[in-house]
């Protein structure tokens, strides 16, 4: 199989990075502004959380569907169309003025954005040599942190200026710009392939479909996939639960202003990129996806438990330090689940399908957290939310470590 040269591989990796970073800005701008939107519209936490849950629900289902179908997609046109549609939805969001209309629009946003990730991973897998896969994994792992930081940074500025609506307009402009750049990059790559600017892989591998016919997927891989999937739900729940609801927690319980609560939450993605770096270094030593996640979830349990124990003190600095550490752990786990595992196993299963399936499960957790944590905070208090976070991290850690040790010899 022929792959892109190093020059064009780097161009493709950059294009995929830009597309998914822009996508994160265009999906998290609501979460970043939610505390202000809830206040201005005069709605309850559960209604505010419903809007994001609509996105997470359709995104999760769409990821599974598009993971199955992405091998038939033309990445140049499908990704461009998805970005354009997401930009239009973002333009309409601040003009709606009603949480039910916002929920419907964000539901549509989930559908169109679900076309992106599995197709991006498949495009990388089919065009980049084995020697560049590690670089692609690390580069894509930064999209979540940088996209989240941009979304919360833009929102904090707009809320401070009293124009939270502009957050969505900026996101729309970012999405459209990324779409135009993506068209240019894919046009250059198409020209390179047409002109024969391709080369053999450093470590040639047969397509996943052919390998699957000869060697089979294997029982151990299937079992690993099941446990990776179970802990993916926990990852989505904790990661997006913290990102979405921390500004509201700081505002309700710590008497922090709307703009400052968003700025403080911005620290989570800024520092969470460290989690991706740690994940990469730990992976190079252990080469065991579930063992790595077990270690990260164990650390997350200690950090989340610490948040619960110091909660009565209402200490913003200590609470933020612990939440930043928790965000780092969730970023590291998400990187292992949605990037490392699919690309490492491209010889066993189509990487686009695998990435779509696992990202679907992450968003099952996200969708649940969006509504459930809003209801819990509204009716049971924020202590119940904190207990749920550390209990879930503890359970996921036990599952990962138990399975990895049980299958160590294999």
N, C-alpha and C positions, 0 to 999 in steps of 0.2 A: 504493500500500500504506500502511495506517495504522500508526503507531508510537506507543509510550507517550509521555506527557508527560514533561518533565524530572524532575518529582517522582517519578513511578512508575518511570522509567528508573533513577534513582539507587537506588531501593529494590530493583529487580531486580539491579542490579550488585552491591549489597551482599550480597544473598542468594546470588548465584553465588560471590562471593568467600568468604563464610562456609562454604558447602558444600564448596568445593574445599580450603580451608584445613583444615577438619576432616578431610577425606579424607586429606590428607597426614599429619596426626597419626596417623590410624588405619592408615596403611600403613608409615610409617617408624619406628614405635615398636619394631618388631622390630629393624630395622637399628641403631637407637640403642642398644638393649640387647644386641646380638649378642655383644659382647666378654664381657659378664658371663654370658650364657646359655651360650656355648661353654665358658667356664671352669667353670660350675656343673654342667652336664650331662656334662662330661668328653668332649666330642666334638672332632673335628678341624676345621680351618678350612673344608675343602671341604664337610663335612656341614653346618656352620653356614651357609655360603653357599648351599647347596642350598635352604634354606627360602625365602630371598628370591628365588632364581631361579624357584621355583614360582610365586610371586606375579607376577613380571615376565613369565613365559611366558604364563600365562592372561590377565593384564591386557593384554598386547600383542595376543594373538589376539582377545580380547573387544573391544578398541578398534576393530579392523577390522570385526568383525561389527556392533557397535553403531553404528559410524559409518554403515554401510549402512542400518540399521534405525531409527535414532533419529528420523527424520522421522515415524514412525508412533507414537512414544511420547508419552504425556502426561507432561510434565516434573514436574508436581506429584506424581504418584503414583510414578513410576519412581524419581526421585531420592530421595524419602522412603523407599521400600522398600529401595533400595541402601544408604543410610546406616544403616537399621535392621539389615539383614543384616550389614553390616560391623561394627557395634557388637556383635552377638552373637558373631561370630567372635573379636573382640578379648577378650571376656569369657572365652571358652573357652581362649584361647592359654596363659595361665600355669597353667591347671589340668591341662594335658596331661602335662607331665613327660617327653616323649619327642620327639626332633627329627623323627621320621617323622610323628607326629600333627600336630606344628606345621607341617610341610611341607604336609600335606593341608589343614589349616585355612587356611594362607596362600594355597594354591592357590584355595580358595573365595573368599577375600578379593579375590584378583585378578579373579575372575569378576564379582563384584557391583560392585566399584569401577570396572570397565571401562565400566559403564553411564553414568558421570557426565560425563566431560570433553566428549565429542563432543556430548552433549545440552545441556550448559551453553553451549557455544559456539554451537550452533544456536539456542538460546533467546535468547541475546543478539542474534544476527544478525537474527532475525525480529522482534524487538520494539524495538530501539534505533535511533534515527535516525543517519544518517551522521556528523553533528556530534558525537555522543557515543561513536563507536566508539573513537577514540583514548584517551579516558578509560577505557573498558572494558578495552582492551588493557593499559594501564598498571596498572590496578587488579588484573586477573587475574594479571599478571606477579609481583605480590608474594606470591601465595598459596604458591608453592613455597618462597620464603625464610622466610616467617613460619611456615608449617606445619612446615617442617623444624626451625626454631629451637625451636618449641614442643615437638616430639617429642623432640629431643635435650636440651632444658632439663628437661623432666619426667623423662626417663630418668636424667639426671645426678643429679638430686635423689633419685630413688627408689633408684638404685644406691648412692649415698653413705649412705643410711639403711638399706641392706641389705634393701630390699623392692622389687626390680626388677619383681616381678609387678604392683605397683600401677600401673606405667606403662600397662599394657593396660587396667586398669579406668578410669583417668582418660580414656584415649582413647575408650573406649566411651561414657562420659558425655558427652564433647564431641560425638561423632557423633550421639547421641540428641538432644542440645540443638539441634544444627544442623538436624536433621530437623524438629523441632517449629517452629522459627523459619521454615524454608523453607515449611512448610504455611501458616503465617500470611501470609507475604509473597505467595505465589502466590494465596491467597484474596483478598487486597487487590487484586492485579493483575487477577484475573478480574472482580471487582466494577467496577473502573475501566473495563475494556473493555465490560462489559455496559451501563454507564451512559454510554458514548460519550466517555469521557475519553481520547481519542486525537487525534493530529494528523498532518498530512502531513510527509513527510521534507523536510529543508532542500534536499537534492539528490536528488530522486526517482530511484529505480533499479528496474528491473523485476526480478522474481524470477530467481534464477540459472538455473532450468530454461528459462525463456523466452529469456533471453539466449543460453544455450547452443545453442538451436535455430536462432537467427538468425545469430549471429556465429561459432559454433564456439569450442572452447577455445583452439585455436592451438598450433602446433608449439613456439613459444618457451616457452609456459607449461608444456607437457608436459615439455620438456627441463629447464626450471628445477625443476619438481616432482621429477623423477628425481634431480637432483643435491642438492636440498634433502633428499630422502629418504635418500640415501646418507650425507650428513653428519649426519642425525638419529641414525643408528645410532652414529656416533662420539660424539655428544653424550651419549646415554644411557649408553654404556660408561664414558666418563670421569667424567661427573657422579655417577652412582650408584656407580661403582667407588671414587671418592675418598670419598664420604659413608659408604659401607658399611664400607670397610676401613681408613680412617685411624685409628679408635680402636684397632684390633688392631695396626696398624703401630707406633703410639706405645707401646703396651703391650709388644710383643715386642722392639722394637729401641731404644726410648728409655727403657725402665724407668719408664714413667709408670703410675700407678695406674689402675684401671678407671674410677672416677668422674671423675678428672682428664682422662683421655683423651677421655671423652664431652664434658666441659665445653669442652676445647680444640676438638673437632670442631664444637661449637655455634657457634664463631666463624665458621665457613664460611657458614652461611645468614644469620647476622646481618649480615655484610658483603656477601654476594652480592646483596642488594637493590640495592646500588650498580650492579651489572652491568645490572639492568633499567633503571635511570635512564640509564646511559650508552648502552644500546641504543636507547632512545627518542630521545635527543638526536642520536645518530649517524644514526638512520633519517630524522629530519626533514631532515637535510642531504643524505644520499646517495640515499634512496629505492630502494635496491638490496639485496634480502635476501641474496643470495649474496656480494656484495662486503663487506657488513657482517660476515657470518659468517667470511669469509676473513680479515678483519682480527683478529677475536676469536680465531680458531683459531691464527693466527700468534703472537699474544701468549701464548696458552695453551701453545704449543710452547716458547717461551722460558722461561716459568715452570716447566713440567714438567721441562725440561732442567736448569734451575737446581736443582730439588729433587734430581735424580739426582747432580749434580756435588758438592753439599754434603752428600750423604747420609753419606759416611764420617766427617764431623765430628760427627754425631749432635747437631746444634744444634736444640733445640726451637724457639726464637724465630725463627730464619731459616727453618726448614722450614715453620712455621706461616704466616709472612708470604707465602711463595710459594704454599702451598696455598690460602690465602684469596684471593689473586689469581686462581688457577686456577678456584676456585669461582665467582668473579665473572664470569669469561669464560664458563663453562658456563651460568650463569643467564641471561646476556645472549643467548647462542645459543639456548637453550631457548625464551626469550621470542619471538625472531624466528621460530623454526620452528613452534611450537604455537599462538601467538596472532596475531602480526602477519600472517604469510603467509596463514592461513585467512581471517581477517576482511578483509584487503585484497583478497582474490580471491573474495569472496562473489558477485560478478557472473559469475564463470566456472565455479564449482563449488560445490555445497552445502557451506557452511562446517563443518557438523557432520561430514560425511563426510571432508572434507579434514583437519580437526583430528584425527579418529579415526585416519585413515591415518598421519599424521605422528607422532602420539603412539605408535602401534603400533611404528613403526620405532625410536623412541627406546627403547622397552622391549625391543626385540630386543637392542639394545646393553646395556641394564640386565641382562637375563636372562643374557646371555653373561658379563658382568663378575662377576655374583654367584657363579657357579661357577668360571669360568676363573681369576680372580684368586686365589680361595681355593686352587685346585690349584697354581697357580704359586708362591704364597708358601710353600705347604707343601713343595713338591718342588724348586723352583729358587731360592728365596730372594726377598726383597723387591726386590732390584735388578732382577730380571726384570719385576716389576710396574711399576717406575718407567720402565724402558726402553719398555715397551708403551705407557704413557701419553703420553710425549713423541713417540714414533714415530707414534702414531695422530693426535695433534693436528697434527703436521707434514703428514701425508698429507691430512687434511681441509682444511687451509689451502690447500695447493697445488690441490686440486680446486676449491674455491670461487673462488679468485682467478683460476685459469686460465679457468674457464667465464665468470665475470663480465667479464673483459677480452675474451674471444673474442666475446661478444655485446654489447659496449658500444654499438656503433653501432645495434643493433636495439632 
